[in-house]
């Protein structure tokens, strides 16, 4: 049974329509018919079809005249023309106008079935490739490059310039800034994109295993080497070899990597055959490599080899103006992962996010937004973040020692709420009602918080209590 693709049969001869209808319905397709071009156009405008079987000669508008109108509605539609032998020159012209192919009357059902099958296979493959490309483009879009700041534009310009080249690149940045994403972006935007992208975390393996994992080994090279193993350098072929946390690479392996970068040659452990690699090497580090070189923990000559182009990724705390745009992008990305709609964060929450230092950078922010989406509310993640901010060094350490964590969190939340209100109020040129609407709180509660911020005496209700309504 074939995939339920849809076919529209357009022919003014009833016997042709019915015979083709039953033939392709038995083949497993969804079929609809139209007796002339006008009815076909109406049906095509209401819903798309995967394929159109179109008679060339019909009363009124001909198939040749209908073809460009169909293409105008859907440029990707596949059309197979059915024509009399005398109309073959016109059919050839139709091919130039975008038709997929043509068959001549009398129609051979087996020949037409084969042609339809090929056309739909090509159409489905094209659709799958376009969908895959869009997904890949989304996946390889570096999260940490989202933003409008001048610094990020400069970094993005540099990355797009470097990507098509063969030069070695070292990506620097704190944990969570997206160094691997940048490496994948460089690979996918180079001519090497069809070759493998191979990653090795140099800090994840002990020195004794790092060399064998990178270079491979021959059978019998050491105890336990029962068969030959290809290393990651070999597996990368003409693609990209990404060495993460390269500063943790043991000195002996550094020496062999240097030789690889100098002339492209290397040996498997225990091997005598010189191998050659055409892989591009991209490395990453979260430390100051110059300090590691000065401390003689990393070879100076190797450092100069990998440091042809340096990409410095900024931590999130130095890109606070970009946080709203980053959140918008990450919310769409995470929501799609969980098959949910992306929520819109309130101005108060966005302001709160710009106040945190984000030690985990993009990874921490993405996880926070994932909790918002999974829980369907900002409330709990906001409370967690306010509590974390309360434990930060900005909070008086003496209060932490003497007060309860609950009280410290409450005070921090209250201070943050006041900051948000004052900032939104300033943005609204002092319009308090508009500020209350944007912050989703009552006008009375806004006035109460403003008096509190100004240190003015609280107005009491007839029961001697502050207003009962709390912000949402």
N, C-alpha and C positions, 0 to 999 in steps of 0.2 A: 504494500500500500504506500503510495507516494504521499509526500507532504500535502496538506490541504491548501495548495495554492489556488487562487481564484482566476478564472478565465472568462472573458466577455467575448461572445461570438456575435459578430455583426455581419449579417447577410440578408439580402432581400428575398432570397428563395427559402421558403418554409421548410422544404424537404432537406435542404442543406443544413439549416439551423438545427432541425430536430435530430438528424443523423449524427452531426458533430456533438450535439448536447449529450445524447445517450452514450456515444463512444467515450467521451472524456469523463463523463460522470462515472462510468464503469471503471475508468482508470484511477478514480479516487480524487478528482479535482472538484472544486466548487464552481458551478457553471451558471452563467446568466446569459441571456440573449437579447438582441435588439434587431429590429427589422429594417432600420434605416439609420442614417448618420445622426439625425436630430435626437432620436431616442437614445442612441448610444452615448451621445454627448451628455444628455441629462443624467443617465445612470453613472457615467464616469465622474461627473461633478459631485454626485452624492457620496460616492465611495470609490476608493481606488481599487484597481484590479492588477494582479501580477502580470497578466498577459492579455493581449487583445488579438483575436483572429479576425481580420478585417478584409471584407470583400472589396476589391478594387472598383468594380463598376456597380453602382446602385442608383436608383432614381433619386433625383434631387442632388444633394451633396454627395460627391464621390468619396471613396475611401482615401484617394490621394489628397483631397481637400480636407478631409477630417483629420488626417495624420498630424499636421502641424498644430491643430487646435488641441489634440490630445497631449502633444508634447509641451504645449504652453501651460497646460494644467499640471502635468507631471513629466518633467524632462527625463525622468528615469524609467518611464513606462516602456515595456517591451511590446512591439507590434510585429505580427507576422501577417503579411499580405497574401490573399488568395486571389489569383488572377488567371484570366484566360491566356493561352499561349501568345495571342496577338498583342497582349498588353505587357509583355516582358520588358521592353525598353522603359515603359513607365514605372514598372516595379523596380528596375535598377536605379532609376532616378529617386524613387522612394527610399531606397537604401541609403542614398546620399543625404536624404532629408531626415534620417534617424530611424528608419524601420530596421528591425533585427534581421529579417530574412523574408523570403516569399516562396510560395508553392503554386504550381499551376493546376488548373482544372483539366480533367477530372482528378479530384484529390485522392491520393493513396493514403488511407488512414494510418498505416504503419509508418510511412515516411513522415507524415505530419506529426504523429505521436513522438517519433524520435526527435524531430525538430523542436517540438514543444518542450520535451524533457531537457534538451540541451539549453534552450533559452532560459527556462526556469532555474536550472542549475547554475547558470552564469549569473542570473539576477540575484539568486539567493546568496551566492558566493560574494558578489559585489556588496550586498547589504551587510553581510557578516563582516567583511573587511572594513567597511565604513564604521560599523558599530565598534569593532575591535580597535580601530584607529582612534576613535573618540575616547574609548576607555583608556587606551594607552596614553594618549595625550593628557588625560586627566591624572593618571597615576604618576606620570613622570613630571608633571608640573611641580617644581619645587615649592613646597609650602612656604619656606622661609623667604621666597622671592616675591611673595604677594605684598603689595604696598606701593605707595606713591612717593615715598621719600626720595630725595635726590641720591642718597647713598645707595639705596636698593636699586635704583635705575642704573647707576654706574656699575654695580656688581652684575646685574643682568646683562648689560651691554657687553661686559668683559666675558661672561660665560658664553654668550651666543657667538662671540668672536672666536673664542678659543676652541669651542666644541668641534668644528670641522677639521682642526689641525691634528698633527701627530705628537705635539709637544707634551712632555710630562707636566702634570699638574699636582700641586699639593693643596688640599682644602683644609683650612684652619678654622676652628671654632669650638665653642663649648659643647658639651654633651647635649643632644636634643636640638641642635640648630639645623639639622638636616644635611649633614655632610654626604651620607650615602645617596640621598635623593639628588644632590647636585652631581655626584659621580654618574648616576644613571642618566641624568639629563644630558651630560656631556657625551655619554656613549650613544644614546638614542638619537642625538642630533649630529652624529658623525657618519661617515661612510661605513663605519664598522657596525652599524646598528643591526645588521643581519647576522653578525657573528656573536659568540657568547659574551656575556658579562659575568665575570667570575670574581667573587669576593672572598677575601681572607682577613679575618680579624687577628692581627698579630698578638694581641693580648690574651686571646682565648686559648692559646696552645702553649705548652711548655716548650723550651728551646729545642729539646730533643725531637719533638714531633713537627715543629714549625718548618724545618728544612725539608723533611720528607714530604710534608703536605704541599709545600710550594714547588719543589723540584722533582718530586717523584723518586722512585728507587727501583733498582733491578732485583730480580729474584735472587735470594741468598745474600743480599747486601748486608744484612744483619739478622740477628736471631728474631724469628717471627716473620721475616720477609719471604713468605712461601710462594709468592708470584710477583711479577712485575706490576708496579703501580705508576700510572701516569700522574704527574703533578699538576697543580692548578695552572702553572705557566703553560704547560702543554695543552691543557683543556681549554684555555682561553683562546687558543688558535690565533686568528688575526683580529680578535675582539679586544676587550678591555679587561685588564687585571686590576682590581681595586684592593689596595692594601690599607685597611683601616687600622688606626692606632699604630702606625708604623714606628713611632718612637719606642715601642716595646720590643722591636725586633732585635734578636740576639746578634752579637757582633759578627759571628761566623757567617750567619745568613746574610748580614749586611754586605759582607765581602762578595758573596756569590751574586747578590742582587745587583751590586755595582758592575760586575762583569756583564751581567745580562743587559743592563742599560747601556753599557759602553759599545758592545758589538752585537748584541742579540743572541749570543751563544751561551750555552749552559750544559751541565751534565746531570743525569739522574744520579742519585747516591749509589755508589758501587758500579757505576757504568763507565765505559770507555768511549762510547759513541757520542760525539759532540752534536748536540741538538741546537736547533735555531728557532727562536721565537719572533713573531711579528706583532705580538700583543702590545697595546699601549698601556702604560702604567700610570695609574692615578692613585695617589696616596692621601691619607687624611690623618690629622692629629688634633688633639685638644690641649697640647702643651706648647710652650715656646721652644721651638726647635733650636733656635740659636743658643739658648741656655743649655740644652742637651748636648749640643756640639761643643760648647765651651767646657762643659763638665766631662767631656770625653765619653759620653754615653752613646753618642751617635757619630758615625764617621762624617768628617767634614766633606770629603770628596763625594760621598753618596748624597749628602744633603744638597750639594750644588747640582747634582744630577736630577733630583726630584723637585727642586725648587725653581724650575724654569719659569713657571707661572704660579703665583700664590693667590688663592682666593680666600679672603678673610670674611667669614660669616658673622654678622653681628648678633649678639645675644638679644633676646626679646626685650629685656629691660632698657636697651638702648634704642628701641624702635617703638616706643609706646604710641606714637601718632599713627602707626600702621595697624595697631591692634584691632580697631573696628573693622577694617577691610579684611584682615586676616581671619577674624571670627566669622565674617560672612562667607568666606571661601571654605573654611573648615567645617562650618555647620552644614553646608551643602554636601560636602564630601562625606562627612560622618553620617548624615541623615540618609544618604543613598546607600551606605553600607548596611544600615539597619532597616532599610526599606520604609523610612518614615519621611514626613515632610519637614523641611528645615524651618525651625522657629526663628522669630526675630527677638533679639535681646532688647530689653528695656534700656533707655538711656542711663538709668541708675546703675544697672549691671555693667554696661560697657565702661562707665566711668570707674567702677570698682575694679574691673579687670586691668585698667591702665595704672592702677595704684600698686599692684602686686609686682614683685621683682622677678617672678617666674624662673626659679633656679633650674627647673627642668626644661625651660625654653619651649619650643613648639610642641614637643611631646607632652609636656605637662598641660599646656593649654588645650591641645586636642583631646586629652583624656578628660579634662574638666568639662568641655563642651559635650563630650560623649555622655557624661552623666546627666547633663541637662536634657539631652534628647531621649535617653533611655527612661529617665524618671518623668519626663513630660512636664517639668517645672524647673524654674531657676531657684526656687526657695532653698532646698536642701544644699545644693552646691554653693549657693551664696553664703549660707551660714558656715559651711565648712571653710570657705575662703576667708571670711571675716575672722573666724577663729584662728586660722593659720596666720593671718596678718597680726592678730593680737599677740601671738607667740613670737613674732619677729622682733628683732632688736629695737624697732621703733617704739615698742611698748616699754614703759619704765620697768626695769628689772625688779625694783623694790616692790612694785605693785604685784608682780608675778609671785614674789615670795610670800607676801602677806595676804593677798586677796585670793579668792577662789577663781578657778579658771572660768567658771560661768560668769562671774562678775567682770573679769578682764575682757572676756568676749563681748559682754553686753556693752561695756564702755567703748570698746573699739567699734562695735557696730553703730552705736549712737553717734560717735564722732564721724564715722564714714557717712552716715545718713545726712548729717548736717553739711558735710563737704559737698555731697552730691546735690543737695537742694540749692545751696548757694551757687554752685557752678551752673546748674540749669536755669536758675533765676537770672543770673547774669547774661546767659545766652539769649534769654527771652526779654532782655531789656527791662527787667523788673516786673514783668507781667506775672502776677502771682497766680491768677486763675489758669492761665495757659501752662504755667509750671506745674501746678497741681494735676492738670490733665495728663501731661507728659509723664509724670512720675506715678500716675495711677493711684493717687491718694486724694482724700477729701480736702476741700479748701480749708476747713476748720483745722484739720490736722497740720496742714502746711503752716498756717499762722502760728499754731502752737509750737512747732519745731523752730520757726524763725524767732519767736520770742525767747525760746530756750537758748538758741545760738547767740542771741544778743545779750543774754544774761539778765533779761527782764523778769520780774516776778510773774509766776504762772497764775493765770486766771483760774479760779476755782468754780466748779459747778455748785449748785445749791447743796450738794452732798459733800462739798469740800474736796472733790476729786477732779483730776484733770479730765479732759474729754476722753470718753471711753473708746472712740473709734481709733483703730490702729491702722497703719498703712498696709495696703495689700502686698 
